[in-house]
Amino acid sequence: MTGPHITITYCTQCNWLLRASWMASELLNTFGTEIGSVTLVPGTGGVFHIDVGGTQIWERKRDGGFPGAPELKRLVRDVALPDWKLGHADASAPE
């Protein structure tokens, strides 16, 4: 497992497990074996944040909700796999 390690911390009180697991699936489907791991970490108190290799790339309160799949993939790519091509997700990136 030499690729980036991604951690998604989600609130169990808010029932965000399904959202967190969907995001994990999206990342695994997109990046495959380039990812070292995706770990889901249960939390409480409305927490929802995503870290890549110890760098926080998303925090629900700070960033105003949840990222969409294309945005999440771009954030992970930009931090962990900058040469990775995302195809149509790159084309829809805001300028």
N, CA, C and O atoms as CSV, one atom per row, in Angstrom:
chain,resi,resn,atom,element,x,y,z
A,1,MET,N,N,0.840,-1.184,0.000
A,1,MET,CA,C,0.000,0.000,0.000
A,1,MET,C,C,0.880,1.240,0.000
A,1,MET,O,O,1.112,1.841,1.049
A,2,THR,N,N,1.361,1.617,-1.149
A,2,THR,CA,C,2.263,2.748,-1.239
A,2,THR,C,C,1.571,4.028,-1.661
A,2,THR,O,O,2.153,5.105,-1.528
A,3,GLY,N,N,0.348,3.947,-2.165
A,3,GLY,CA,C,-0.372,5.129,-2.601
A,3,GLY,C,C,-0.881,5.944,-1.433
A,3,GLY,O,O,-0.653,5.588,-0.276
A,4,PRO,N,N,-1.568,7.034,-1.725
A,4,PRO,CA,C,-2.076,7.893,-0.663
A,4,PRO,C,C,-3.126,7.181,0.188
A,4,PRO,O,O,-3.899,6.360,-0.306
A,5,HIS,N,N,-3.133,7.512,1.464
A,5,HIS,CA,C,-4.121,6.970,2.391
A,5,HIS,C,C,-5.164,8.057,2.646
A,5,HIS,O,O,-4.837,9.162,3.081
A,6,ILE,N,N,-6.408,7.726,2.370
A,6,ILE,CA,C,-7.517,8.677,2.476
A,6,ILE,C,C,-8.378,8.274,3.662
A,6,ILE,O,O,-8.701,7.099,3.838
A,7,THR,N,N,-8.743,9.254,4.470
A,7,THR,CA,C,-9.603,9.017,5.622
A,7,THR,C,C,-10.840,9.893,5.503
A,7,THR,O,O,-10.745,11.106,5.315
A,8,ILE,N,N,-11.995,9.262,5.614
A,8,ILE,CA,C,-13.264,9.993,5.620
A,8,ILE,C,C,-13.870,9.805,7.010
A,8,ILE,O,O,-14.246,8.696,7.389
A,9,THR,N,N,-13.958,10.891,7.755
A,9,THR,CA,C,-14.553,10.863,9.090
A,9,THR,C,C,-15.968,11.406,8.979
A,9,THR,O,O,-16.179,12.504,8.465
A,10,TYR,N,N,-16.935,10.637,9.460
A,10,TYR,CA,C,-18.346,10.974,9.283
A,10,TYR,C,C,-19.091,10.879,10.618
A,10,TYR,O,O,-18.653,10.182,11.533
A,11,CYS,N,N,-20.211,11.581,10.718
A,11,CYS,CA,C,-21.018,11.595,11.932
A,11,CYS,C,C,-22.024,10.442,11.923
A,11,CYS,O,O,-22.852,10.328,11.019
A,12,THR,N,N,-21.933,9.591,12.950
A,12,THR,CA,C,-22.895,8.496,13.067
A,12,THR,C,C,-24.258,8.999,13.522
A,12,THR,O,O,-25.280,8.414,13.163
A,13,GLN,N,N,-24.291,10.072,14.303
A,13,GLN,CA,C,-25.558,10.646,14.770
A,13,GLN,C,C,-26.371,11.215,13.611
A,13,GLN,O,O,-27.601,11.225,13.641
A,14,CYS,N,N,-25.664,11.683,12.600
A,14,CYS,CA,C,-26.315,12.284,11.428
A,14,CYS,C,C,-26.613,11.253,10.333
A,14,CYS,O,O,-27.192,11.586,9.299
A,15,ASN,N,N,-26.216,10.008,10.569
A,15,ASN,CA,C,-26.429,8.925,9.607
A,15,ASN,C,C,-25.741,9.189,8.267
A,15,ASN,O,O,-26.336,9.002,7.206
A,16,TRP,N,N,-24.487,9.623,8.328
A,16,TRP,CA,C,-23.739,9.934,7.115
A,16,TRP,C,C,-22.856,8.789,6.639
A,16,TRP,O,O,-22.003,8.992,5.774
A,17,LEU,N,N,-23.042,7.586,7.185
A,17,LEU,CA,C,-22.254,6.433,6.737
A,17,LEU,C,C,-22.465,6.161,5.246
A,17,LEU,O,O,-21.500,5.924,4.519
A,18,LEU,N,N,-23.695,6.193,4.794
A,18,LEU,CA,C,-23.972,5.898,3.380
A,18,LEU,C,C,-23.261,6.903,2.473
A,18,LEU,O,O,-22.676,6.520,1.459
A,19,ARG,N,N,-23.310,8.177,2.833
A,19,ARG,CA,C,-22.630,9.220,2.048
A,19,ARG,C,C,-21.121,8.969,2.037
A,19,ARG,O,O,-20.481,9.047,0.989
A,20,ALA,N,N,-20.560,8.669,3.207
A,20,ALA,CA,C,-19.119,8.433,3.313
A,20,ALA,C,C,-18.705,7.204,2.507
A,20,ALA,O,O,-17.679,7.227,1.827
A,21,SER,N,N,-19.487,6.143,2.577
A,21,SER,CA,C,-19.135,4.916,1.853
A,21,SER,C,C,-19.292,5.109,0.344
A,21,SER,O,O,-18.525,4.541,-0.434
A,22,TRP,N,N,-20.273,5.900,-0.074
A,22,TRP,CA,C,-20.425,6.217,-1.499
A,22,TRP,C,C,-19.202,6.978,-1.998
A,22,TRP,O,O,-18.680,6.683,-3.073
A,23,MET,N,N,-18.744,7.960,-1.216
A,23,MET,CA,C,-17.563,8.730,-1.617
A,23,MET,C,C,-16.335,7.829,-1.685
A,23,MET,O,O,-15.521,7.958,-2.599
A,24,ALA,N,N,-16.199,6.923,-0.730
A,24,ALA,CA,C,-15.083,5.976,-0.756
A,24,ALA,C,C,-15.139,5.128,-2.025
A,24,ALA,O,O,-14.114,4.909,-2.670
A,25,SER,N,N,-16.318,4.655,-2.382
A,25,SER,CA,C,-16.482,3.849,-3.600
A,25,SER,C,C,-16.105,4.643,-4.839
A,25,SER,O,O,-15.441,4.115,-5.731
A,26,GLU,N,N,-16.515,5.899,-4.910
A,26,GLU,CA,C,-16.176,6.754,-6.047
A,26,GLU,C,C,-14.659,6.879,-6.193
A,26,GLU,O,O,-14.124,6.789,-7.298
A,27,LEU,N,N,-13.974,7.086,-5.068
A,27,LEU,CA,C,-12.520,7.235,-5.119
A,27,LEU,C,C,-11.844,5.935,-5.533
A,27,LEU,O,O,-10.914,5.945,-6.340
A,28,LEU,N,N,-12.308,4.820,-4.983
A,28,LEU,CA,C,-11.722,3.528,-5.342
A,28,LEU,C,C,-11.984,3.176,-6.798
A,28,LEU,O,O,-11.106,2.627,-7.463
A,29,ASN,N,N,-13.161,3.477,-7.301
A,29,ASN,CA,C,-13.471,3.212,-8.707
A,29,ASN,C,C,-12.634,4.076,-9.637
A,29,ASN,O,O,-12.232,3.627,-10.711
A,30,THR,N,N,-12.371,5.298,-9.237
A,30,THR,CA,C,-11.620,6.218,-10.084
A,30,THR,C,C,-10.123,5.944,-10.059
A,30,THR,O,O,-9.493,5.850,-11.113
A,31,PHE,N,N,-9.548,5.813,-8.869
A,31,PHE,CA,C,-8.099,5.742,-8.729
A,31,PHE,C,C,-7.551,4.323,-8.587
A,31,PHE,O,O,-6.348,4.105,-8.737
A,32,GLY,N,N,-8.423,3.361,-8.300
A,32,GLY,CA,C,-8.016,1.956,-8.235
A,32,GLY,C,C,-6.819,1.705,-7.343
A,32,GLY,O,O,-6.792,2.138,-6.191
A,33,THR,N,N,-5.836,1.009,-7.871
A,33,THR,CA,C,-4.682,0.608,-7.068
A,33,THR,C,C,-3.701,1.748,-6.811
A,33,THR,O,O,-2.711,1.548,-6.107
A,34,GLU,N,N,-3.943,2.915,-7.349
A,34,GLU,CA,C,-3.099,4.081,-7.056
A,34,GLU,C,C,-3.331,4.577,-5.633
A,34,GLU,O,O,-2.508,5.313,-5.089
A,35,ILE,N,N,-4.453,4.176,-5.029
A,35,ILE,CA,C,-4.779,4.556,-3.656
A,35,ILE,C,C,-4.279,3.460,-2.728
A,35,ILE,O,O,-4.496,2.274,-2.974
A,36,GLY,N,N,-3.602,3.874,-1.649
A,36,GLY,CA,C,-3.140,2.902,-0.669
A,36,GLY,C,C,-4.280,2.357,0.160
A,36,GLY,O,O,-4.341,1.159,0.434
A,37,SER,N,N,-5.196,3.246,0.567
A,37,SER,CA,C,-6.359,2.823,1.343
A,37,SER,C,C,-7.362,3.960,1.438
A,37,SER,O,O,-7.020,5.133,1.293
A,38,VAL,N,N,-8.610,3.580,1.687
A,38,VAL,CA,C,-9.659,4.527,2.062
A,38,VAL,C,C,-10.239,3.993,3.362
A,38,VAL,O,O,-10.728,2.865,3.423
A,39,THR,N,N,-10.179,4.808,4.387
A,39,THR,CA,C,-10.642,4.403,5.708
A,39,THR,C,C,-11.819,5.261,6.126
A,39,THR,O,O,-11.777,6.487,6.019
A,40,LEU,N,N,-12.874,4.607,6.604
A,40,LEU,CA,C,-14.038,5.316,7.151
A,40,LEU,C,C,-13.909,5.329,8.667
A,40,LEU,O,O,-13.705,4.289,9.292
A,41,VAL,N,N,-14.029,6.521,9.254
A,41,VAL,CA,C,-13.869,6.686,10.692
A,41,VAL,C,C,-15.151,7.277,11.268
A,41,VAL,O,O,-15.507,8.407,10.933
A,42,PRO,N,N,-15.858,6.532,12.134
A,42,PRO,CA,C,-17.073,7.073,12.730
A,42,PRO,C,C,-16.756,8.155,13.754
A,42,PRO,O,O,-15.790,8.063,14.511
A,43,GLY,N,N,-17.604,9.186,13.752
A,43,GLY,CA,C,-17.476,10.275,14.706
A,43,GLY,C,C,-18.851,10.751,15.124
A,43,GLY,O,O,-19.858,10.144,14.762
A,44,THR,N,N,-18.899,11.826,15.878
A,44,THR,CA,C,-20.162,12.402,16.338
A,44,THR,C,C,-20.097,13.920,16.244
A,44,THR,O,O,-19.053,14.489,15.925
A,45,GLY,N,N,-21.212,14.562,16.520
A,45,GLY,CA,C,-21.242,16.017,16.586
A,45,GLY,C,C,-21.262,16.720,15.245
A,45,GLY,O,O,-20.835,17.870,15.148
A,46,GLY,N,N,-21.751,16.050,14.201
A,46,GLY,CA,C,-21.851,16.685,12.890
A,46,GLY,C,C,-20.554,16.708,12.105
A,46,GLY,O,O,-20.432,17.444,11.126
A,47,VAL,N,N,-19.587,15.912,12.527
A,47,VAL,CA,C,-18.288,15.906,11.864
A,47,VAL,C,C,-18.384,15.239,10.487
A,47,VAL,O,O,-19.037,14.208,10.327
A,48,PHE,N,N,-17.733,15.835,9.517
A,48,PHE,CA,C,-17.543,15.210,8.208
A,48,PHE,C,C,-16.332,15.878,7.582
A,48,PHE,O,O,-16.400,17.028,7.148
A,49,HIS,N,N,-15.222,15.151,7.538
A,49,HIS,CA,C,-14.044,15.694,6.878
A,49,HIS,C,C,-13.281,14.587,6.178
A,49,HIS,O,O,-13.389,13.407,6.512
A,50,ILE,N,N,-12.502,15.015,5.188
A,50,ILE,CA,C,-11.746,14.092,4.354
A,50,ILE,C,C,-10.286,14.528,4.381
A,50,ILE,O,O,-9.957,15.690,4.139
A,51,ASP,N,N,-9.418,13.558,4.683
A,51,ASP,CA,C,-7.978,13.805,4.734
A,51,ASP,C,C,-7.276,12.906,3.729
A,51,ASP,O,O,-7.650,11.749,3.539
A,52,VAL,N,N,-6.259,13.456,3.093
A,52,VAL,CA,C,-5.423,12.686,2.165
A,52,VAL,C,C,-3.989,12.792,2.663
A,52,VAL,O,O,-3.388,13.866,2.639
A,53,GLY,N,N,-3.455,11.677,3.109
A,53,GLY,CA,C,-2.084,11.663,3.611
A,53,GLY,C,C,-1.851,12.644,4.741
A,53,GLY,O,O,-0.763,13.209,4.851
A,54,GLY,N,N,-2.857,12.859,5.590
A,54,GLY,CA,C,-2.717,13.772,6.710
A,54,GLY,C,C,-3.077,15.213,6.398
A,54,GLY,O,O,-3.076,16.053,7.298
A,55,THR,N,N,-3.385,15.520,5.141
A,55,THR,CA,C,-3.791,16.868,4.750
A,55,THR,C,C,-5.306,16.913,4.601
A,55,THR,O,O,-5.881,16.162,3.813
A,56,GLN,N,N,-5.940,17.786,5.353
A,56,GLN,CA,C,-7.399,17.890,5.257
A,56,GLN,C,C,-7.768,18.616,3.970
A,56,GLN,O,O,-7.343,19.747,3.732
A,57,ILE,N,N,-8.579,17.936,3.133
A,57,ILE,CA,C,-8.990,18.549,1.862
A,57,ILE,C,C,-10.437,18.997,1.886
A,57,ILE,O,O,-10.868,19.762,1.023
A,58,TRP,N,N,-11.200,18.522,2.880
A,58,TRP,CA,C,-12.610,18.926,2.963
A,58,TRP,C,C,-13.070,18.873,4.408
A,58,TRP,O,O,-12.759,17.930,5.137
A,59,GLU,N,N,-13.814,19.895,4.815
A,59,GLU,CA,C,-14.425,19.920,6.131
A,59,GLU,C,C,-15.815,20.518,5.956
A,59,GLU,O,O,-15.947,21.651,5.494
A,60,ARG,N,N,-16.834,19.781,6.313
A,60,ARG,CA,C,-18.221,20.145,6.020
A,60,ARG,C,C,-18.586,21.556,6.482
A,60,ARG,O,O,-19.154,22.327,5.708
A,61,LYS,N,N,-18.278,21.893,7.697
A,61,LYS,CA,C,-18.654,23.225,8.204
A,61,LYS,C,C,-17.868,24.325,7.514
A,61,LYS,O,O,-18.433,25.347,7.123
A,62,ARG,N,N,-16.581,24.120,7.366
A,62,ARG,CA,C,-15.712,25.124,6.736
A,62,ARG,C,C,-16.058,25.329,5.263
A,62,ARG,O,O,-16.092,26.456,4.767
A,63,ASP,N,N,-16.318,24.203,4.566
A,63,ASP,CA,C,-16.497,24.255,3.120
A,63,ASP,C,C,-17.952,24.317,2.667
A,63,ASP,O,O,-18.224,24.322,1.466
A,64,GLY,N,N,-18.886,24.365,3.609
A,64,GLY,CA,C,-20.283,24.582,3.260
A,64,GLY,C,C,-21.005,23.370,2.713
A,64,GLY,O,O,-21.642,23.462,1.664
A,65,GLY,N,N,-20.928,22.251,3.384
A,65,GLY,CA,C,-21.661,21.063,2.960
A,65,GLY,C,C,-20.741,19.934,2.553
A,65,GLY,O,O,-19.694,19.707,3.159
A,66,PHE,N,N,-21.153,19.233,1.516
A,66,PHE,CA,C,-20.430,18.052,1.058
A,66,PHE,C,C,-19.952,18.260,-0.380
A,66,PHE,O,O,-20.626,18.919,-1.173
A,67,PRO,N,N,-18.790,17.697,-0.713
A,67,PRO,CA,C,-18.332,17.827,-2.097
A,67,PRO,C,C,-19.091,16.875,-3.013
A,67,PRO,O,O,-19.494,15.786,-2.603
A,68,GLY,N,N,-19.279,17.301,-4.256
A,68,GLY,CA,C,-19.788,16.392,-5.270
A,68,GLY,C,C,-18.657,15.472,-5.709
A,68,GLY,O,O,-17.490,15.726,-5.412
A,69,ALA,N,N,-19.003,14.416,-6.409
A,69,ALA,CA,C,-17.994,13.443,-6.839
A,69,ALA,C,C,-16.883,14.070,-7.684
A,69,ALA,O,O,-15.711,13.815,-7.410
A,70,PRO,N,N,-17.205,14.887,-8.708
A,70,PRO,CA,C,-16.114,15.465,-9.506
A,70,PRO,C,C,-15.182,16.357,-8.682
A,70,PRO,O,O,-13.964,16.326,-8.860
A,71,GLU,N,N,-15.761,17.144,-7.787
A,71,GLU,CA,C,-14.946,18.029,-6.949
A,71,GLU,C,C,-14.051,17.216,-6.011
A,71,GLU,O,O,-12.874,17.533,-5.840
A,72,LEU,N,N,-14.612,16.168,-5.406
A,72,LEU,CA,C,-13.841,15.312,-4.510
A,72,LEU,C,C,-12.672,14.668,-5.247
A,72,LEU,O,O,-11.556,14.638,-4.729
A,73,LYS,N,N,-12.914,14.161,-6.430
A,73,LYS,CA,C,-11.863,13.515,-7.218
A,73,LYS,C,C,-10.769,14.510,-7.583
A,73,LYS,O,O,-9.586,14.172,-7.543
A,74,ARG,N,N,-11.153,15.733,-7.939
A,74,ARG,CA,C,-10.149,16.756,-8.260
A,74,ARG,C,C,-9.299,17.094,-7.042
A,74,ARG,O,O,-8.081,17.241,-7.148
A,75,LEU,N,N,-9.952,17.218,-5.873
A,75,LEU,CA,C,-9.209,17.537,-4.652
A,75,LEU,C,C,-8.207,16.441,-4.301
A,75,LEU,O,O,-7.058,16.729,-3.965
A,76,VAL,N,N,-8.639,15.197,-4.379
A,76,VAL,CA,C,-7.747,14.073,-4.085
A,76,VAL,C,C,-6.607,14.046,-5.099
A,76,VAL,O,O,-5.442,13.907,-4.728
A,77,ARG,N,N,-6.942,14.177,-6.351
A,77,ARG,CA,C,-5.925,14.165,-7.404
A,77,ARG,C,C,-4.908,15.279,-7.190
A,77,ARG,O,O,-3.702,15.046,-7.273
A,78,ASP,N,N,-5.393,16.499,-6.912
A,78,ASP,CA,C,-4.491,17.646,-6.772
A,78,ASP,C,C,-3.488,17.454,-5.636
A,78,ASP,O,O,-2.343,17.895,-5.740
A,79,VAL,N,N,-3.911,16.799,-4.554
A,79,VAL,CA,C,-3.029,16.590,-3.407
A,79,VAL,C,C,-2.143,15.361,-3.587
A,79,VAL,O,O,-0.949,15.407,-3.294
A,80,ALA,N,N,-2.715,14.277,-4.061
A,80,ALA,CA,C,-2.018,12.993,-4.010
A,80,ALA,C,C,-1.484,12.490,-5.347
A,80,ALA,O,O,-0.451,11.822,-5.384
A,81,LEU,N,N,-2.168,12.798,-6.437
A,81,LEU,CA,C,-1.802,12.235,-7.743
A,81,LEU,C,C,-1.891,13.324,-8.818
A,81,LEU,O,O,-2.727,13.229,-9.716
A,82,PRO,N,N,-1.049,14.349,-8.740
A,82,PRO,CA,C,-1.212,15.522,-9.607
A,82,PRO,C,C,-1.131,15.246,-11.105
A,82,PRO,O,O,-1.635,16.045,-11.894
A,83,ASP,N,N,-0.520,14.155,-11.516
A,83,ASP,CA,C,-0.421,13.853,-12.950
A,83,ASP,C,C,-1.594,13.022,-13.466
A,83,ASP,O,O,-1.673,12.747,-14.663
A,84,TRP,N,N,-2.502,12.623,-12.586
A,84,TRP,CA,C,-3.640,11.780,-12.948
A,84,TRP,C,C,-4.621,12.589,-13.789
A,84,TRP,O,O,-4.942,13.726,-13.446
A,85,LYS,N,N,-5.092,12.019,-14.873
A,85,LYS,CA,C,-6.086,12.665,-15.740
A,85,LYS,C,C,-7.477,12.172,-15.356
A,85,LYS,O,O,-7.716,10.967,-15.274
A,86,LEU,N,N,-8.388,13.107,-15.122
A,86,LEU,CA,C,-9.746,12.756,-14.713
A,86,LEU,C,C,-10.756,12.790,-15.850
A,86,LEU,O,O,-11.941,12.546,-15.624
A,87,GLY,N,N,-10.322,13.080,-17.039
A,87,GLY,CA,C,-11.238,13.079,-18.183
A,87,GLY,C,C,-12.310,14.133,-18.048
A,87,GLY,O,O,-12.002,15.316,-17.902
A,88,HIS,N,N,-13.572,13.721,-18.093
A,88,HIS,CA,C,-14.685,14.678,-18.086
A,88,HIS,C,C,-14.761,15.468,-16.794
A,88,HIS,O,O,-15.272,16.588,-16.807
A,89,ALA,N,N,-14.281,14.942,-15.684
A,89,ALA,CA,C,-14.296,15.692,-14.424
A,89,ALA,C,C,-13.354,16.891,-14.496
A,89,ALA,O,O,-13.615,17.918,-13.869
A,90,ASP,N,N,-12.254,16.772,-15.256
A,90,ASP,CA,C,-11.372,17.920,-15.474
A,90,ASP,C,C,-12.042,18.963,-16.344
A,90,ASP,O,O,-11.876,20.162,-16.119
A,91,ALA,N,N,-12.792,18.521,-17.329
A,91,ALA,CA,C,-13.458,19.445,-18.254
A,91,ALA,C,C,-14.514,20.289,-17.551
A,91,ALA,O,O,-14.787,21.413,-17.971
A,92,SER,N,N,-15.119,19.751,-16.471
A,92,SER,CA,C,-16.184,20.484,-15.790
A,92,SER,C,C,-15.673,21.272,-14.588
A,92,SER,O,O,-16.462,21.785,-13.795
A,93,ALA,N,N,-14.345,21.367,-14.456
A,93,ALA,CA,C,-13.764,22.088,-13.318
A,93,ALA,C,C,-14.050,23.574,-13.424
A,93,ALA,O,O,-13.936,24.148,-14.507
A,94,PRO,N,N,-14.423,24.213,-12.307
A,94,PRO,CA,C,-14.639,25.659,-12.327
A,94,PRO,C,C,-13.316,26.380,-12.544
A,94,PRO,O,O,-12.264,25.914,-12.109
A,95,GLU,N,N,-13.380,27.506,-13.212
A,95,GLU,CA,C,-12.148,28.260,-13.496
A,95,GLU,C,C,-12.007,29.426,-12.581
A,95,GLU,O,O,-11.031,30.171,-12.676
